[in-house]
Amino acid sequence: MPSDRLVRVEGAERLRALARTVRQYEDGRELRKQLRVALKRSAERVQRAEQAAVQALPSQGENARRGRPSLRRSIARATQVRVRTAGARAGVMVWVNPRRMPPGQHNLPAYMEGLRPFHRWRHPVYGNPDVWVSQRPRPWFYRTAARFETAAQRDAARAIDAIARDIERRG
């Protein structure tokens, strides 16, 4: 693969192409590790911002006083970074992993964000099955991610370019 194409291709395809090229070298594992570390470092800033944003949402819950973790804290803990350098889903992803949410709360991050079909959030008032309320979503995730989009793309491009330059120097 010509090196100029490697440098100009954008997005996930560029990452996949670089990962394929890196595998051809003896120390390809080490190069892939460097790439993953650099990409993850960039995404971890977004992850920390997402965690802080969800923790800053207003809350009137009593879970902490009852010895249970708050919903906001559970969502912050479930926020993860995933870096893949190969396959159809190559890329960097910051997401709220529903499997890391407490039992029965897997869909609550989507309800809080107001994503369809989770835009209508009804629940009993303090566990009373006779009194139900509708709660409005308080979106935080995509607004926070949008603030970091250009910086994260720039950091990812720098990491990919650094590995690509290293490969080009090798010949």
Backbone bond lengths (Angstrom), bond angles and torsions (degrees), N, CA, C in turn:
res aa  C-N    CA-C-N  psi(-1)  N-CA   C-N-CA  omega(-1)  CA-C   N-CA-C  phi
1 M - - - 1.451 - - 1.523 108.64 -
2 P 1.317 118.53 127.54 1.457 120.75 179.14 1.525 110.89 -63.98
3 S 1.324 114.97 140.99 1.460 119.51 -175.82 1.522 112.36 -67.39
4 D 1.357 118.70 -29.87 1.459 118.96 -178.89 1.527 111.17 -67.09
5 R 1.315 117.80 -34.53 1.459 120.05 176.70 1.527 109.84 -66.80
6 L 1.302 116.14 -37.54 1.460 121.47 -179.97 1.522 110.74 -60.62
7 V 1.301 117.19 -36.77 1.457 121.30 -176.47 1.522 111.32 -79.84
8 R 1.320 119.23 -29.86 1.467 121.46 -173.11 1.524 114.70 -91.81
9 V 1.306 118.74 -20.18 1.463 120.27 -177.91 1.517 109.21 -69.51
10 E 1.330 117.18 137.04 1.467 121.47 -175.23 1.522 111.47 -100.82
11 G 1.313 115.15 157.83 1.458 122.89 169.07 1.510 115.33 71.23
12 A 1.316 114.51 -149.96 1.460 121.73 -174.51 1.524 111.40 -64.86
13 E 1.313 117.75 -34.07 1.467 119.87 179.29 1.523 109.90 -62.23
14 R 1.300 116.28 -38.65 1.469 120.46 177.89 1.527 110.39 -62.95
15 L 1.306 117.13 -42.17 1.462 121.63 178.66 1.526 110.70 -65.01
16 R 1.331 117.73 -43.61 1.474 121.04 178.06 1.520 110.97 -62.00
17 A 1.328 116.83 -43.15 1.465 120.45 -179.89 1.521 110.90 -62.89
18 L 1.312 116.55 -42.82 1.461 120.04 178.57 1.524 110.57 -64.05
19 A 1.320 117.91 -42.66 1.468 121.08 179.79 1.525 110.76 -62.33
20 R 1.344 117.11 -39.52 1.477 119.84 177.46 1.518 110.52 -64.09
21 T 1.320 116.86 -42.41 1.462 120.95 -179.82 1.523 110.86 -64.96
22 V 1.307 116.91 -41.74 1.467 121.62 -178.14 1.525 110.98 -61.76
23 R 1.330 117.76 -35.00 1.472 121.06 -178.75 1.521 112.58 -61.87
24 Q 1.318 118.03 -20.66 1.462 121.14 -177.39 1.522 112.54 -76.85
25 Y 1.309 118.32 -13.25 1.459 121.41 -176.30 1.518 110.82 -96.31
26 E 1.355 114.51 153.09 1.462 120.05 179.79 1.516 111.85 -57.23
27 D 1.318 116.54 -45.24 1.460 119.93 -179.38 1.531 111.07 -94.94
28 G 1.327 115.76 32.34 1.459 121.22 -179.31 1.513 113.27 -58.14
29 R 1.327 115.54 -36.93 1.465 118.87 178.21 1.523 111.34 -60.72
30 E 1.311 114.95 -43.47 1.467 119.77 -179.34 1.536 110.45 -66.79
31 L 1.330 117.04 -40.06 1.468 120.19 178.07 1.529 110.92 -64.42
32 R 1.343 116.65 -42.72 1.468 119.99 178.25 1.526 110.53 -63.06
33 K 1.333 115.42 -38.54 1.465 119.47 178.69 1.527 110.23 -63.42
34 Q 1.343 116.80 -43.93 1.467 120.56 178.07 1.527 110.78 -60.21
35 L 1.324 115.73 -41.71 1.461 120.62 179.71 1.529 110.51 -63.79
36 R 1.330 116.96 -47.81 1.464 120.37 179.71 1.528 111.65 -61.00
37 V 1.335 116.47 -42.19 1.469 120.32 179.89 1.527 110.47 -62.42
38 A 1.331 117.17 -44.61 1.472 120.63 -179.47 1.530 111.01 -64.86
39 L 1.329 116.92 -42.14 1.461 120.07 179.37 1.528 110.79 -66.87
40 K 1.317 116.15 -40.34 1.465 119.81 -179.18 1.525 111.17 -67.17
41 R 1.317 116.87 -38.58 1.467 120.80 179.55 1.534 110.00 -58.96
42 S 1.311 116.10 -42.55 1.461 120.33 179.07 1.531 110.61 -64.60
43 A 1.324 116.45 -43.99 1.465 120.56 -177.39 1.524 112.24 -70.92
44 E 1.316 117.66 -26.34 1.466 119.84 -179.26 1.527 111.83 -66.79
45 R 1.328 117.52 -27.59 1.469 119.43 174.33 1.531 110.15 -64.11
46 V 1.325 115.27 -41.55 1.463 119.84 178.12 1.531 109.48 -66.12
47 Q 1.320 116.59 -41.84 1.461 120.75 179.33 1.533 111.11 -59.37
48 R 1.318 116.82 -46.74 1.471 120.12 179.32 1.534 110.84 -62.27
49 A 1.327 116.84 -39.36 1.470 120.10 178.35 1.530 110.73 -65.40
50 E 1.331 117.00 -40.52 1.471 120.91 177.75 1.526 110.47 -63.01
51 Q 1.322 116.28 -43.05 1.461 119.99 179.79 1.526 110.78 -63.74
52 A 1.321 116.61 -42.64 1.466 119.88 178.76 1.528 110.84 -66.14
53 A 1.329 117.13 -38.19 1.465 120.77 -178.57 1.528 111.29 -65.48
54 V 1.315 117.15 -43.09 1.468 118.72 -179.43 1.525 110.45 -70.50
55 Q 1.321 117.47 -34.21 1.469 119.95 177.99 1.529 110.80 -68.18
56 A 1.326 117.41 -27.70 1.464 121.48 -178.26 1.527 113.20 -81.80
57 L 1.325 118.16 -8.62 1.461 120.02 178.93 1.529 109.85 -62.50
58 P 1.336 117.20 143.02 1.464 119.11 178.87 1.528 111.05 -65.97
59 S 1.322 115.73 144.41 1.457 120.73 -178.85 1.519 109.32 -146.17
60 Q 1.322 115.02 146.08 1.458 119.78 175.75 1.521 110.06 -122.83
61 G 1.331 116.27 15.65 1.459 120.51 -176.89 1.511 113.28 -71.21
62 E 1.323 114.50 161.11 1.456 121.34 179.99 1.522 111.67 -113.99
63 N 1.313 118.59 12.26 1.457 120.81 -174.40 1.515 112.82 -57.74
64 A 1.323 117.47 -41.53 1.461 119.75 -177.54 1.525 110.57 -62.02
65 R 1.315 116.23 -36.27 1.469 119.34 179.21 1.521 111.36 -72.50
66 R 1.307 117.59 -22.84 1.465 121.44 179.28 1.524 111.94 -93.23
67 G 1.318 117.27 5.00 1.456 120.63 177.61 1.515 114.99 85.31
68 R 1.325 117.65 9.62 1.464 120.91 177.96 1.516 108.62 -106.94
69 P 1.336 116.92 149.00 1.469 118.25 176.28 1.528 109.94 -67.84
70 S 1.316 115.99 146.16 1.460 119.72 179.14 1.525 109.57 -71.09
71 L 1.316 115.16 158.17 1.462 120.56 178.01 1.524 110.21 -60.27
72 R 1.319 116.67 -42.58 1.464 119.90 -179.45 1.526 110.94 -62.08
73 R 1.323 117.75 -41.55 1.466 121.29 179.09 1.537 110.41 -66.62
74 S 1.327 116.96 -38.71 1.466 120.35 178.26 1.525 110.97 -63.58
75 I 1.320 116.37 -40.76 1.463 119.93 178.61 1.526 110.11 -66.66
76 A 1.320 117.01 -41.65 1.472 120.09 178.67 1.528 110.39 -60.28
77 R 1.327 117.09 -41.50 1.470 120.20 178.74 1.520 112.17 -67.43
78 A 1.322 117.04 -30.93 1.463 121.04 -177.87 1.528 112.61 -82.70
79 T 1.321 118.49 -6.55 1.464 121.93 179.58 1.521 109.11 -76.00
80 Q 1.321 116.28 123.07 1.459 121.92 -173.47 1.522 111.80 -130.37
81 V 1.333 113.80 165.47 1.463 122.38 173.79 1.517 107.22 -115.93
82 R 1.324 116.00 135.51 1.465 120.65 175.43 1.524 107.87 -127.82
83 V 1.336 116.13 129.26 1.460 122.19 177.52 1.516 107.68 -119.95
84 R 1.315 116.52 123.14 1.464 122.04 175.77 1.520 107.73 -126.51
85 T 1.321 115.68 131.70 1.465 119.20 -179.01 1.518 112.15 -107.18
86 A 1.314 117.79 1.47 1.462 119.98 -178.86 1.521 109.27 -141.40
87 G 1.318 115.48 166.74 1.450 120.90 176.03 1.514 113.15 86.19
88 A 1.321 113.93 -178.75 1.460 120.52 -177.05 1.523 112.03 -68.91
89 R 1.315 117.03 -24.66 1.467 120.52 -178.37 1.519 112.36 -106.44
90 A 1.312 117.03 36.95 1.462 120.52 178.23 1.517 109.18 -65.14
91 G 1.311 115.33 137.00 1.452 119.94 178.78 1.510 111.31 149.63
92 V 1.308 114.78 -171.46 1.458 122.31 179.77 1.524 107.06 -117.83
93 M 1.327 115.86 134.38 1.452 119.77 -176.57 1.527 109.64 -136.31
94 V 1.315 115.98 131.44 1.460 122.30 169.57 1.521 104.81 -108.71
95 W 1.327 116.24 125.44 1.462 119.84 -174.04 1.519 110.98 -151.45
96 V 1.326 115.05 162.77 1.458 121.13 173.84 1.520 106.31 -97.86
97 N 1.320 116.07 112.84 1.456 122.57 -177.64 1.529 109.19 -79.08
98 P 1.330 118.24 111.68 1.467 119.58 -178.02 1.527 112.67 -64.11
99 R 1.323 117.71 -24.62 1.468 119.90 179.16 1.525 112.54 -70.11
100 R 1.311 117.18 -18.15 1.466 120.57 178.55 1.529 112.07 -92.58
101 M 1.320 116.58 0.60 1.465 120.78 176.30 1.529 108.94 -82.37
102 P 1.335 117.46 155.33 1.468 120.21 177.29 1.532 110.92 -61.13
103 P 1.328 116.94 157.46 1.472 120.18 179.32 1.528 111.48 -54.88
104 G 1.322 115.33 135.86 1.456 121.15 179.00 1.519 114.46 82.58
105 Q 1.333 118.38 -0.62 1.461 121.03 -177.90 1.528 112.52 -119.10
106 H 1.309 117.58 17.30 1.464 121.42 -174.48 1.527 113.34 -59.55
107 N 1.321 117.31 -36.09 1.468 120.74 -177.00 1.526 113.78 -91.32
108 L 1.317 118.12 -7.17 1.466 119.59 -173.83 1.529 114.44 -61.21
109 P 1.348 120.41 -36.20 1.473 117.46 175.64 1.532 112.40 -58.88
110 A 1.335 117.14 -38.82 1.467 120.22 178.39 1.527 110.54 -67.39
111 Y 1.330 117.66 -38.56 1.467 120.39 176.14 1.526 110.79 -63.92
112 M 1.322 116.60 -42.25 1.470 119.12 -179.78 1.522 111.33 -65.05
113 E 1.329 116.60 -34.40 1.461 120.96 179.40 1.528 111.10 -78.49
114 G 1.334 117.37 -22.84 1.458 121.49 179.67 1.514 113.21 82.70
115 L 1.326 117.22 26.80 1.458 121.27 179.78 1.523 110.36 -75.09
116 R 1.321 116.84 142.26 1.460 119.97 176.32 1.516 108.84 -71.89
117 P 1.269 121.20 140.35 1.462 130.14 4.18 1.523 112.71 -88.82
118 F 1.305 118.01 19.47 1.463 122.20 -175.38 1.531 112.36 -99.13
119 H 1.325 118.10 33.71 1.460 120.38 -175.13 1.527 112.65 -85.32
120 R 1.310 118.04 -17.76 1.471 121.10 -179.98 1.521 107.90 -109.78
121 W 1.305 116.80 113.17 1.454 122.06 -173.13 1.527 109.03 -113.76
122 R 1.335 115.77 105.46 1.467 121.08 177.73 1.518 108.77 -114.59
123 H 1.314 115.01 139.86 1.467 118.97 179.61 1.527 109.77 -154.44
124 P 1.343 116.64 157.67 1.465 118.87 177.92 1.529 110.72 -71.10
125 V 1.309 116.21 149.13 1.462 121.53 179.40 1.526 107.99 -79.03
126 Y 1.320 116.06 116.25 1.465 123.14 179.47 1.529 112.37 46.94
127 G 1.322 116.69 40.05 1.455 120.98 175.86 1.520 114.94 79.97
128 N 1.317 119.38 1.95 1.461 122.68 179.76 1.528 108.43 -78.50
129 P 1.330 118.71 112.21 1.471 120.40 -175.62 1.527 113.65 -69.85
130 D 1.330 118.26 -11.02 1.463 120.88 -179.57 1.528 113.31 -90.37
131 V 1.328 117.50 -17.90 1.471 121.07 -176.73 1.528 108.96 -120.98
132 W 1.326 115.72 115.40 1.462 121.38 -179.63 1.523 109.42 -117.61
133 V 1.335 116.02 149.64 1.460 121.70 176.66 1.523 109.26 -131.64
134 S 1.330 115.27 156.11 1.463 121.22 171.11 1.518 107.07 -99.43
135 Q 1.296 116.16 131.29 1.465 120.64 -179.03 1.518 109.16 -113.21
136 R 1.311 115.91 135.82 1.461 120.71 178.33 1.521 109.40 -78.47
137 P 1.325 116.84 143.48 1.470 119.07 176.66 1.527 110.80 -69.33
138 R 1.307 115.61 155.00 1.468 122.27 175.29 1.525 107.65 -125.25
139 P 1.336 116.64 82.77 1.468 119.82 -175.65 1.527 112.28 -59.91
140 W 1.296 115.58 137.78 1.469 121.28 177.99 1.519 110.98 -139.60
141 F 1.328 118.61 -33.71 1.456 121.32 -166.77 1.527 112.63 -65.11
142 Y 1.318 117.61 -58.28 1.466 120.60 -174.94 1.527 111.89 -69.66
143 R 1.329 117.06 -31.59 1.467 119.31 176.27 1.526 110.71 -64.37
144 T 1.320 115.91 -42.72 1.464 120.21 179.47 1.519 110.29 -67.31
145 A 1.328 117.13 -45.03 1.462 120.90 -179.02 1.525 111.25 -62.08
146 A 1.318 117.32 -36.68 1.468 120.70 -178.69 1.526 111.48 -61.78
147 R 1.328 116.99 -32.90 1.468 119.85 179.35 1.524 111.81 -66.07
148 F 1.315 117.54 -25.78 1.459 121.65 -175.78 1.525 113.21 -103.85
149 E 1.317 117.19 -0.82 1.459 120.49 -171.99 1.527 113.05 -57.31
150 T 1.314 118.04 -52.98 1.467 119.13 -176.30 1.524 111.54 -67.63
151 A 1.329 117.36 -39.51 1.470 119.92 179.26 1.522 110.75 -65.14
152 A 1.330 117.33 -41.01 1.465 120.63 179.93 1.528 110.47 -66.43
153 Q 1.334 117.14 -41.42 1.463 119.80 177.81 1.523 110.68 -64.40
154 R 1.313 116.65 -40.26 1.462 120.57 178.69 1.534 110.59 -64.16
155 D 1.329 117.46 -44.40 1.465 120.96 178.69 1.522 111.51 -63.24
156 A 1.332 116.63 -41.49 1.463 120.40 178.64 1.527 110.40 -64.46
157 A 1.326 116.69 -42.31 1.469 119.82 178.71 1.524 110.81 -63.22
158 R 1.327 117.19 -39.73 1.469 120.11 177.39 1.524 111.26 -62.32
159 A 1.328 117.07 -43.76 1.467 120.68 -179.95 1.523 110.56 -63.09
160 I 1.321 116.53 -44.21 1.467 120.64 179.58 1.522 109.73 -65.38
161 D 1.334 117.47 -43.16 1.466 121.00 179.12 1.522 111.91 -62.66
162 A 1.329 117.46 -39.21 1.465 120.60 -179.67 1.524 110.78 -62.83
163 I 1.324 117.23 -44.35 1.469 120.30 178.47 1.526 109.65 -67.99
164 A 1.339 117.62 -40.25 1.467 120.82 179.02 1.529 110.78 -62.35
165 R 1.335 117.48 -41.71 1.472 120.24 177.29 1.525 110.99 -63.32
166 D 1.316 116.64 -40.33 1.467 120.95 178.23 1.528 110.16 -60.81
167 I 1.311 116.82 -41.82 1.467 121.02 178.75 1.523 110.36 -67.03
168 E 1.336 117.17 -42.55 1.464 120.52 179.83 1.523 111.57 -62.77
169 R 1.330 117.43 -37.16 1.468 120.44 177.86 1.524 111.52 -63.79
170 R 1.313 116.94 -32.06 1.466 120.72 -179.04 1.525 111.36 -72.29
171 G 1.308 115.34 -22.91 1.443 117.72 172.99 1.448 114.13 110.11
